[in-house]
């Protein structure tokens, strides 16, 4: 009897242990591959990239899933900065385990985007970010900076502005005419970025123009009036969390002749 009891006890332990192993090996839905691309065809994703031009028209997110089991859909959530722009629930293709969604990109939606892939219960499985970059201005920067062709002989000479800037800085705030929080590495959480300049020896009222560029595309410009005896001038650009990357500010005189430039990076 004792032997029989021991055998039954051993069998029960083996069954429990086997069930535990089976349970631990039960795999969950996961993303094997995530590709951002220009389009999806029968052959799969085409034009894979992490950066797209503003005239791309659309961007697609293609995913290959593992352990789909009874799962028939996933959720693709598209974020522009921290703002959700769209959400799709594409069906998972039987056999291939693939699913994709696409979003239309508007020219004004420049900056960082993120696609988040989650299951039907909302559990995040994978995410990936990409950039939409503006098309650099077609106007020749040399022309904008005041180059002229003397005597038509093809020799380009940059005009020199009579205005001289002794200091140009990027920062967070202006207090009593002085810049605070000076930096060239700006957090994406800042709501405004200031460009401050000092122009010594100003004897009469004059204008300067601040031109803001994001990855080479002009985003804004501000004309500022300098009134003696003050020699400082500044302008600011309202920022968005998605405006991550390289920015430059060019300062031009009242005749649109280039004076000075400063660049900075916006980082997460």
Phi, psi and omega in degrees: 000318180297321180296319180295320178296319180295322180295315179298318179298317179296319180297317179299317179298316180298317181297315180298315181297316179298318179297321179295318179296317180299319181293319182292334182271358179293113187274150181253164179299135180212165179261117178278324183209138177229123183234130172262132188207175181280326180199164177236127179242185178299336181275348181119198181289141178231142180074043181297137180194167173247357176226138181225147178281158182297338180264018181296334180090305179205161175229138182244149174245117181249129181234144173246118186262155175239150177059050184291327181045237181275357180293129181244350181217156170231170178245128173252114179251126184256122181244131173257102191069238177252015182251125179287125180260331182198157176215130181233154176235075181290145177286145177276123181294126179299140178088300182280332180071021183259155176206147179210161174214158180227151178229142177283134180255125177266148184304331182278356181268062179274152175116204187270135176238156175221136174251127179248128180254126181224164178278182185293341179269359178093004179285126180291127180256322183195156175211155180207141182252156176211166181245143168250117184253145178285159175277122180306145181305138182287334181297133182298122181298330179294321178294318181296330181275004171098022177288143178226155179256100183286130174062013177065026183260008174081012178264116181272126179232127180284128175290145178256128178287147177285343179276131181243127177260122180274335182207139176222130186219159174244137181200188187263323185217161172243124178232115181052043176082000181245146182276138173236155181072038182299135180192163170240009176233096189265129176293144181291351180280347180293136179274335178221149173234132182253143170245123185241138179227156175236124181239094182289154174077022178286122184254338180217165180300136180209164181249147169227152182239132175259123181242123185258128180240136176241111185052040176088353180260131180291125182253332182192158172213146183223129176266130182237137180264125177261126182240115178301149011275358180295141179241004181259150175211154180204162176213160180229158176237126175288130186252165175231153182303333182279353182279057180271139178129200187272131175237150173222147176237123175257139177250125180244155177277186183296343179256016180064027176267134183299135177248303184201162182222148173221142180239155179208164180246137172259125185234151178289000000 
